[in-house]
Amino acid sequence: MMKRLSFILRDGAGTVTIELAMVAPILAAMLIGLIDISHAYSSKLRLEQAAQRTVERVMQNSFKVADAATLKTDAEAAAGTGSTATVTYWLECNGVPKTGGTAEANYASGCTDGEQYSRHVQVSIAKSHTALIWERTWNITGVAGIRVQ
């Protein structure tokens, strides 16, 4: 009887199957997580491309403050349903954003004589992303900007 028990304990047949059964769920979870992360990253790239296309419209035409609402609508349409776009614009004097007052007034005003100035437009698009397997959502954002002057 002891010989038979000793033989069974030394027999290695089937150990690979048991090891695979122990490791397979971990590998499957890693694969599903990788697929989910790549899907989220792909969605982020689509949002960045939509924001970049909106900024290209600013490049083709000069930017006016009145165009901000149209750019916002175009960015949201390009990103698809459930997206929220924000168009921001500002004036920098010597590399420092001008503050005090409304964004429209700051953008339209100028800098003091002798200061370097630049005007910027930025489009950011946010959208909620739902995980493929787990019931979890998070916001992803695509941002593009340009110096217009």
Residue, then its C-alpha position, 0 to 999 in steps of 0.5 A: m500500500m505504501k509503495r502505491l501511495s509513494f508512486i502516486l505522489r511522485d507521478g507528475a502526470g496532470t500537473v501542467t493541467i492543474e497549473l494552467a487551471m490555476v493561472a488561466p483566470i489571472l491571464a483572462a482577467m489581464l487580457i480583458g483589462l488590456i482590451d478595456i484599456s485599449h478601448a478607452y485609449s482609442s476613445k480618447l484618441r477619437l476625442e482628440q482628433a475631433a478637437q483637432r479638427t475643430v482647431e483646424r477650422v480656427m486655422q482656416n478662418s481667423f477666430k472671433v469670439a462670436d465663433a466660440a458657440t459654433l465651434k462648441t457645437d461642431a466639436e460636440a457633433a464630431a465627438g458624438t452623442g454624450s460629449t461636452a465641448t468647451v472652447t476657451y480663449w485667452l490673451e497672454c501678456n509676457g507669457v502670463p494669461k490676462t485676468g480680471g474681467t470677462a474672457e471676452a473683454n480680456y481676449a479683445s483688449g491688448c497688452t501694455d506697450g512693450e509687452q509681448y502678446s499672444r492670443h490662444v484658443q483651446v478646444s476640450i471635449a469630454k465624454s463618459h466612457t463605460a468599461l466593457i466588463w465592469e460596471r464602471t464609468w469615467n470621463i475621458t478628455g481630448v484637448a487641442g489648442i492653437r496660438v492664433q496671434 
